[in-house]
């Protein structure tokens, strides 16, 4: 049996879309992460939880955060504990269901986001400018189609 490349179908990882999406996502995430890590001392999960809380309303459960930012429940719980220790959010039991933990931004968390969110929006604006309006709209539509894809 020959183990040479002739036994395999042609394949170029550099043009394989899932790989390219992963590389682009990693690069942009790392660039943005460097900004909020260096300036605000936040990790990627901390940024995601805070950003989700900023757009989700005053009280949101750990379960809702988990579904909204694609992190496992244990990771959301640990991240929320770190953010609470930093004074950026409060954790309380839900009055409607005592089994649910509800998260709420503190005034310090809101103040941090008031500084951080404009930086994140400026980062997105730079990406949009690099792509141009038509390129960004096309990418946005393509990502929505991929996100909605059913298995």
Order of alpha helices (4+ residues) and beta strands (2+ residues): alpha-alpha-beta-alpha-alpha-beta-beta-alpha
